[in-house]
Amino acid sequence: MKHCLLLAAAAYAYNASTPPTKIIKSNCTLQRFPPIYANRVHFFSFVAADLYHLLGHALRYYRHLGLDLKNQGRIFVHNASGPVALEKTLVYLRRYEITYRVSNEWSSQTKREAANQFLLSLPNDAWLVYPDLDEFFAFPCEVLNIMDQGGLLSGQMVDRVAYDWHLNSLRPLPRAAKMNNRSSIDYQFPRSCRLTGGLLDTNVNKYTLVPAVDAAGKRLRYINAHSVACGTQRRNLRHVHAQRANDCHGVTIYRGPAVAHYGFTKITIPVLERKLATYKALARTSGELRHRDAVEHYRKLRDSFEYCPLTKSFQFTRKARRLLQRRRYCDPLPPHLERDYAPSRFCFEPTKAPRPRPTPRPSVMRKAKAPRVLGRPDDDDPPDD
């Protein structure tokens, strides 16, 4: 009995260390931070080099929000796909003049340590926006009052899926003069689904705006991608769905607009297989439960897709589509949007994906022909004027 009372008291103290969450009931979304507030907002992200087209959409999106990516942004690049993808990624980063660093390691711990190192280097009146590359944060119009009060802003992820339920290639941004509604990333992936939180039953809470210090002057740091803590005391989370702000004083958590998650594109399968291999190796060496849970999560997600030879792309399995539609995890599209898309083409007898062909090596004795110059190609994502 005494042991149960001690556990209950510890659980109460653990939950009491996190402030309550206030849901913002507003349909107003901030279009751009005013300069006086944007000067205090910093940007950090840890990206994979093979997501360079997504990087172009993301950088343009956050710069249009008014963030000073050149002077107040930093990006870590995980080099996992060779020099070609890395160079394409660096072209975008140099174009936007963002400070970057190349890393050959990737894990949740590596990301957390890099984000905390950057957060600790910021001044006391600073704020941090720390998204993954496929997460597009939105901010309510009340965010300026939240910043004045020193609050924490959070949002819940909503997955964006292609209309035909395939993992399609993400089209790059055209020149500014050729931009239209069909060029945007939200047009390419119009369906809004709760795949991560519904079908996969994983944590969908994300802090979208984090202050550098709390009201008592203690520094904030990330425990994981979904929770923060104040001070230096180490605190482990007891629930995988928890979103905490442990030991933070004078801080209120506000629930803002949903976070658009563009995590289901053509590059999803290679990224999933790479993450699955990473966490399998970590689970074998460490044996920790969190690594085994990560393996099960990525394996379950990988099993939701199958290769379709008809379209030469991966598609959601029939079981996954039925679950998403029966349980109403996906919001129906308005009729005027339905008419803009071609009918879906599915493979009802999917096959295994073909193995990628190895790149042929040029002969040493044979001199390669010089490529024909067809004129300078248009830049697929130039900076805005």
N, C-alpha and C positions, 0 to 999 in steps of 0.2 A: 504493500500500500504506500509506504513511504517512498519507495523507488518510483512508483507511478506519479506521485505528487511532484517529485523532483523533475521528472520528465515533462510534466505539464507546465511547471513553472519555467523550465528552460525554453519550451516551445513558445510560451507567452512572451518571454523576454526577447526571443528571436524575432517574433512577428512584430512586437512593439517597437523594435529598432528601426523599422521601415515606416515612413510617413504614409498616411492614407492617400489614395489616388482620387483626384477630382476629374470627372469627365467634362470636357468642354463641349457644350451643346451649341455649336455654331456652324453655319454653312459657309462662312467666309474664310477663304484661303488666301494667305499672304502671297502676293505676286513677286515682291522684291523687298529685301531688307533696306530700310533707310540707311544712308551712309554712316550716321552717328552710331547705329547699332551694328552695321556690317563690319565696322572697324574692330569690333571686339569678338567677332565670330571667326574661328579658325577651322580648317578642314584637314582631315586625315583619312587615309584609306590604304588598305593592303590589297593589291590587285594581282591577278595572274596575267602573265604576258600574252597568253593566247586569246584574251578577251579585248583586243584592241578596238574592235568596232563598237563594242559596248562602252568602252572607255570614252570614245568620242561623244556618244549620246550623253553619258553621265557628266562629263566635264562641262558640256554646253548647258546642261540643265542647271547645275549648281552655280555656274557663273551667271546665268540669267536670274538666279535668285538674289544676286548682288554680292556674292561671296568673292573676296579678293584672293583668288587661287594663287596668283603670282607671289604675293608677299606673305600670305597667311595660310598657305596650303603645303602639305607634305604627303608624298605617296611612296609606299614601299612596293616594289615590283618583284613578284616571285618568278624567277626565270626557270620555267619547267618545260618549255617547248622549243628550245634551241634559239640560235641567233637571229633567225628571220623574224619570228614573232616578237622577240625582244626589241629588235630594231624598229618594227612598226609601232610598238607601244611607246618607245622613246620618242618617235616622231611626234606623236600627240602631246607628250609631256613637254617637249621642247617648244612646241607650237604655243602651248598655253603658259610656258615659262614657269612651270611648277618645280619646286625642289623635290628631288626623288633620290631613292637609294635602291640598288638592286640586291636582292637576297636570294640565295640558293636553297633556303630552308623554308618550309611551310608547316605550320601546325597552329592550333588554337592558342597554344601557349606563346608561340612566336609572335602572333598577331597581338595578343594581349600585352606582352612586354613592350612591343614597339609603340602601341597606342598609349600606354601609361607613361612611357618615357617622353613622348611628345606632350602629353597632357601636363606632366609635372614641369615642363619647361615654359609653360605659358604664364603670363602675368595673372595676378589674383582676380582682375576684373574681366578675364577672358572667358569665352564659351567655346565648346568644341562640337562640331558636327562630324560624326565618325560612322559613315555607312560602309557596307560592303558595296562592291562595284555595281551589283545588280539591284540595289535598294535605292529608290528615289524618295527621299524624305519630303513631306509636305508640312507646312507650318500654318497654324491658325492666325487670323489677324490679331488675336489677343497675345501673340508671342512676345510683343514688345512689353506688355504689362508683366508677363511671366518673367522676363529678363530683369525688369526693374525690381521684382520681388525675390529674385534669386531662386526661382523654382526649377524643377526638372520637367522636361517635356518628353513624352513617350508616344508611341504609335504602335498599331498592330499591323503585321504584314498581311497583305492581300496579294496572292499570286496572279500574275498576268500570263495568260495562255493564248496561243494562236487560235484563230477561228476554226481551223480545220483539225485541231487536236494533234498537230504534228510539231516536232522540235525543228522549226524552220530556221534558216539562216537569218541573221539580223542584217538588214540592209543598212549600209553606212549613210551618214548624213550627206546630202548633196550640198552644192554651193548655196549661199544665202539667197541668191536670186532665184534659185530653182526650188526653194523650200515650199512645201504645201502640206496639207493635212495628212496625206498618205505617206509622207516622209517620216512622220513622227513615230517614236517607238510605241506609243500607246495605240496607234492605229494598227501597227503590225501585230500587236498582241492585245486584242480588245477584250477578251474574256477575263472577268474578275472572279477568282476562285479561292476558296480556303483549303487549298491542298495541303499546305504545310501544317496548319493547325487542325484541320479536320481529318483528312485521309491518313496523314502521317502522325498526327497527335504529338507534335513537337512545339517548342516554345516559339510564339510569334510576336512577343513583346520586344520592342527595341526602344532604347533611349535615343531620341532624335536631336536633343540639344542638352548639353551637360555643362554646368558651371565648373570653373577651375577649383573653387573653394565653396564650403558651406557657410552658414551664418556665423559659426564659431571660428572661421578661418582655417579649418582643416581641409587638406587637399583631398580631392576626389580621385579615385582610381577605379579601373574596371576589374571586376571579379571574373566576368566572362563577357560574352557579346551582349548579354541581356541585363546585367546587374552591375551596380557600382557600390563602393564603400567609401567611407570617409576616415581619414587617419591611416595609421600603419598596421593596425591589428588585423591579423589574418582571420577571415570568417568564411567557412565553407557553406554552400547552399545545400539544404536538405531536400529540395524538390526541384526537379528539372524544369518545371514551368514557372518557377519563381522569378519575379522581377523585383529586385530589392534595391534599397538605398541604405545600406546598413550603417548605423552609427552616425548618420548625418543629421545635424541640428538646424532647425529653422528652414528646412527645405520641404516644399510641397510638390508632389508629383501630379502633373496634369496630363490627361489622356487627350491627345490631339488627333488630327486626321490620320487616315490609314496610310501605310507605307506601301507603295507600289513595288512589288518584287518581280523583276524580270529574270527569273532564274531558269526558264525552260526554253532554251534556244538550241541550235544545232551543236554548240560546243558543250552542252550539258553532259552528254554521255562521256566524253573524254575526261572532263573535270571530275565527274562522279567516280570513274574508275581510278583516277589518280588519288582522290581522297580516300577511296576504299582501300587502296594498296598502302597508303600512308598509315591509316589507323589500324590496319591488320598488323603491320610491322610493329607499331607502338603497343598493340595489345599483346603480341607475342613477347616483347622484351620487358614490358612493365607489368602486365597482368592486371592493370587497374580497371575498375568497373566503368569509368567514364570512357575509356578507349574502346571497351567491348560494346558499350551502348552506341558509340559513334559508328562502329562497324555495322551493327544491326540497323541503325537509321539509314545509312547510305546504301546498304544492301536492299532494304525495303523500298527505298526510292528508286534504285536501279531496276528492280523487278516490276516497276510500274510502266516500263517502256518496252517496246519491241520494234524490230526493224521491218520496214515495209518495202519490198523490192519494187512495187509499183511506182512509188514516189521517190525511191532511193533516199529515204529519211526515216528517222525513228518516229513512232507514234505512241500515244497513250494506249495501253492495252484495253481490250474490251471490258475487262473487269474494272479497271480504274475509271473508265468513262462512265460505266453504269453506276458505280458508287458515287461519283461526283454529281451525276444528274439525279439519281434517286434520292439521295440525302440532301439535295439542294445546296451543295457546297459551292456551286457556281451561280452567279446572278444571271438571269436571262438578258440577252441583248435586246435593245429596243428594235422594233420592226424596221425603222429607217436605216439602222446600221446593218441589219441582216441582209438587206438588198445590195450592200456594197461588196459583199464577198462571194467568191465562187463556191459551189457545193463541195463538201468534204469528200475526199477519196481515201478509203480505208482498204487495208489488206486484211482479209479475214483468215488467211493462212500465212501468217508472217514467217519469215525465215531468219536464220542467223545473219548478222551483219557481215559483209565481206571484209576480209582483212585488208588493211591499206597496203598498197603496193610499195615496195622499197624504191627509193629514188635512185635511178640509174646513174652510175658514175661515168663521167665523160672519159673517153679514151685519151691516154697520154700522147699517143702518136698522132691521133687525128686532131687537127686544129679546128676548133669550133668556129662556126660562121658568126660573123658579127650580126647582132640583131638589127632588124630594120627599125628605123626611127620614124614613128608615125605621128610625131608631134607630141607636145607636152600634155599628159593626161590631166583632166580636171581634178583638182584637189577634192577628195570626198568629204572632208570635214574641215573647212578653213575657219579660222577665228572670225567672229562677227565683227562687222565694221563698227 
